[in-house]
Amino acid sequence: MASLSEWRDRIAAELDATIAFWERHSHDPQHGGFFSCLSRDGTVYDETKYVWMQGRQVWVYSRLYRTVPRFRRPELLEAARAGGEFLLRCARLSPDSPRVAFALTRDGRPVRVQRTVFSETFCAMGLDELGRATGEQRYRAAAREWVLAVWGWARGDARELGRPELSGAPPQQALAVPMVVLALALQLLEGAGGDEEMEAMADWGGQRLLLHLQRGDAVVLEHVSPEGRELPGSLGRLMNPGHAMEAGWLLLRLAERRGDAGLGARAVAALVEGPLRGGWDPQHGGLFAFLDADGHCPTQLEWSMKLWWAQAEAMVALLAAYAHRPRARLLRHFQRVATYAFDKFRDPEHGEWFGYLSREGNVALTIKGGPFKGCFHVARALLLCEEMLEGLLQRDEPPPHPPSPQ
């Protein structure tokens, strides 16, 4: 079993290679922003720009610049700034609405809209981090406007997002919604206190997220009723192990912020260890994309595939759980997931990770990015894991010897 220091060094080297890939291939020097539709070798195969991918890459670059000394390079911050300015200039559908496009042309004209909150979520996350990195308040002010819009939509009428109410559709809450609300609140609260609005938003996200723990915390369901009850049919039984584990490490951060040991223990047991135990493929390794809580075959065609982001989020969740309360089995689980991810997804020839594997672990799509994969999950997971491993190593170091008496 590799040591913590060996994993730290390996993860740091992989983070360097991952960011180098996106720096080489994704920047648009003409219009600003980033291309995410990249082939295996980084060739751009489609110039469409996806708004949530713009916000995510702005967040990654800004966070690295702000928190990791080796990434404190002016060109990285300028690329992040160009992405942020592209969002401010082009993302909104109209000047008087916080709604943004899902996809844009290369020069920033709207192509497609989604009736969700996720594009606005990542505009907010990226611009808040850019504001922290640059010290420019205007970015954080724009981010907060989008954050409050997302929270309002999450608590309000779905028709505000353009989704009509249909008589046969049961009212429902998707796990992703309270999860991104919690993530946004934690982003804005980082290193700060006294923001009662964001504290309330974090509490709302955490409480709503817990509604997805069902059957005595034995399962984490992707969709529940607004009151926290199971829904009928395959929709109500759907589980996404990677999603549950991502929610787990976010809830752990809230528990640590609140000093709530009970919430932390519940997050580890129900949202980290439980989804790993039920979601790990015992035959081929890796987390399944989807499962059915009653053991039926899920209706999602990709249910048995192994997706990059789920393994990356599992690495973060397991290491966060171990840092929260060190137990040997959590570290063993982390090493198992990380070993699988590095062995199966990593591309040592061109850099970055493949995104989509068959159940057996073979590369199913050679692309490195597209509408749903960009510079985010891999980079964020590696960054957070490096930070946590460094913290664990410093925590475990013996105290310095007192000076000898003269």
Helices and strands as residue ranges (DSSP letters): H 4-25, E 37-38, E 44-46, E 49-50, H 51-67, G 69-71, H 74-90, E 103-104, E 110-112, H 118-134, H 137-155, G 158-161, E 173-174, H 176-189, H 196-210, E 213-214, E 219-220, E 223-224, H 233-237, E 238-239, H 241-258, H 261-266, I 267-273, H 274-279, E 291-292, E 306-307, H 308-324, H 328-344, E 356-357, E 363-365, H 377-396
